[in-house]
Amino acid sequence: MNAIMRAPMPTKNAKLYSILLVLADVFVLVAAFTLAYILRVQLDHRPLVSNVYAIDFLQASLIIVPIWILIFASIGLYSASVYNRRLVEWSKIALGAFIGILVVIGWEYISEKSIFPARLVVVYALLGSFLLLLFEREVLRLIRGLSYRFGHGIRRVLIVGNSDATYDIARNLANTKSSGYKIVAIAGPAKVVPEGLGIHHYSSVESALKQIKRLRISTIIQTDLYDSTDRNQRVLNAAQTNHINYSFIPGEPEFYAGKNTVDVFLGYPIISVSQTPLIGWGAIAKAIFDRVAALLIVIVLSPVFLVIIILQKLLDPGPLFYTSKRLSRFSHPVNLIKFRSMRHRTTAHLDAAEEFRQMGREDLAVEYEKNRKVTNDPRVTKFGQFLRDTSLDELPQLFNVLRGDLSLVGPRPILPQEAKFSPTKTALLHSVKSGVTGLWQVSGRSNLSFEERIELELFYARNWSFWMDIRILFKTIAVVFRRTGAK
């Protein structure tokens, strides 16, 4: 349910903060370009590529900066869903600065007019703008937090609802210093009121609406629609009559997950909900990135492949690879390729639980049926255990990526027999292509239970973004080097 709060509600305070960010970015970018010019031209006495006077460079900067602001806006740097998430904001600042510099360099090339007096000015401008923007936004974030701490800009909230979403929103917004919201009252059953908030609780919404002025409510958040149309209209009318904000947040995760579009159909607003945002151009870009990145990784790691093949032949003669039938996108079966880590055996076609029972290991069969993995698998060789501990056994899956069977990042490709455990969730999982690595691998990996892994992978399918993929790939590298939770 935490995904509900991923996209903060647009409020007057959020709009003012976005305007403040724009103004601060303009000032910082002008300062960064000016500093870059001073460092290379004024303080560095080496010859210049072209003579660009300070006044001309400043005039060019005043034209460049608005273009950069438009680039920043286009990638969402002034959206609350971005500036409230530090790591996402930092990555988008880096991307925006890089695109901005490329645009300026491209304009120089096309127009054949010199904007930068030397190549180092470009480097200084890129690094300077990135670092100064980070510093500026951290300062503004600190100022905003301090203003919340002293009660300025706080939205006083009445939450109306009776579902888990009601409880979750109240709990997430309870930290006023970071959210900017103060939960004043909740109208609904006692189960939706988090403990320790010290707020007003009303069992009926009518009682709560009568107290709007006394409690100085400035925002109403409704999470569930009542069966009575009049009752729902009463909540909306109360907000309109008192000139306060009203927001409706559907409590069902399907309404806020995936990709949603709002349109008008026969005069009525219509919300179209896709299973995943990984559609259209996003899916095409991901497929291209997967193929190119996998090819580069295979080329770079080709010596590692060669060493593993030699050691496998010396230490554990037999087949180099192990192929396992798994389910990927739309439950399409694929042959997953791994370096063989188990002893060659005639019962490989059986489910692991059945194999363990044939070995007389009921304990391992029970453990596998619970977690779909076991801690100490007697079928694994010593060299195979090393491959598993270092995740090197999964390297051949890069060829699955090149073939289009898998993505670099995605849900775990499950065994066909695992689909029966949760057919509804499996269908949603397979709305995207399975991956070599994924959210569950970097969130505890094998230490997570089967159900916990499924929930993480469902979150990925519903909330995919290209930036999430990049973060998962970098976290995967860190997890592999730390050998965290690998089995």
C-alpha positions, 0 to 999 in steps of 0.5 A: 500500500505504500505505493499510494504515497508515491505521488504526493497530492498537488497542493498550493504549497507544492506549486509554490515549492516548484516555482521556488525550485525553478528560480533557484535553478536559474540562479545556480545555473548562471552561477555555474556557467560564470564560475566555469568561465572564470576558472578557465579563462581568468585563472588559467592562462593557457591559450584558448580555443576561441576568444569569447568575451565575458559579456558574450558568454554571459549573454549566451548563458542567459539564453542557455539557462531557460533551455536547461530549465525546459529540459529539467521540467520535461524530465520531471525535476519540478514534480513532487514525485521526483523532488520528494525522492532524493536519489531519483532527483539526483539521477535526474539532475545528472541526466538533465545537466548532461542533456543540457550540455549536449544540446549546447555543444550540438548548437555550437556545431550546427551554428558554427558559433563559439559559445565556450572559449575552451573545452574545459569550460564545458567540463567545468560547467557540467560538473559545476552545475551538477554539484551546485544544483545538488547543494541548492536542492539539499538546502531548499529541502532543509529549509522546507523541513524547518518550515514544517517543523515550525508549523509553516505551510502545513496542511491540516488533514481529515481522512475519510475511509474504512480500508487498509489504504486509510490506515496506510495514508494516515501512517505515512503522512503522520511524520509532519516534518517530512510530509508537510501534512498534519493528520487532525482527524479520521472518519471511519472504523477504529481499525483504520486509526494508527496508534499513538497519533493523538488525533480526533476519531469519528465513527461517522463522516457526518460528525467529522464534517461538522468539525471542519471549521473548529479543527481548521481542516484544510484538506480532505482525503477520501479513500473509499466511496460510500454506497450512498451517493448522497453521502459521497456528495456530502463530503465533496460539498463540505470541501467546496463550502469551506473552500478547502482541498479535496482528494480521492485516492482509490484504496484498491492498488490496481487503480494507482499501480501500472500506467493510468490514463484519464480521459472523457468517455460519453461525457464521463471521466474515465480512468484506464488502468494498464497492468504495468507502465512497461508499455509503448516506447518504454518497452522498446527502450528497455528491449534495446538497452537489454540487448546492447548492455548484455552484449557489452557485458558478455564481451567484457566478461568473456575471460571469466566465462573461459576460466569458469569453463576450464575449472568446470571441466577440471573440477566437475566433469560433465555438462557445462550448462544446465537448462531449466524450463521457466515461465517468462512474459505472458507465462511463455516457457523459456529455457533458462541457461546456467552454469551447472552447479549440481551433480549430474543426476537422473531425477533432474526432471522431478520437482525438487521436493520430490527429489528430496523425498526420494533421498529420504530428506523430508526436512529439505522437502518441507523447507523447499515447499515453504521457500522454494529454496533450501539452505544446504542443498546436498545436490550442489557440488563444492565448485557449484556452491562457489558459483552460486555464492558468487552468482557466477552460475547465472552469467549464461543468462546473458545469452537468454537476454540476447535471445530475447527470452529475458530482460536484464531486470525483471521478476524472477522466471518461475518454474511451471509448477510454481504458477499454481501457488498463486495464479492471479498474482502469476498472471500480473507478474508475467505482464512484464518479461522476467529478468536476470536480476530483480527487486527481490535479489537486491532486497534480501535475495534468498533470505526472503520468503517465497511470498515476500519475493512475489510481493516485491516482484508485483511491486516492480511490475506495477511501478516499473521505471527506467530509473528503477532498472538502473538502480537495481542493476547497480544494487545487484553489483553491490549485493554480488560483491558483498555476497549478501543472502546468496544461496 
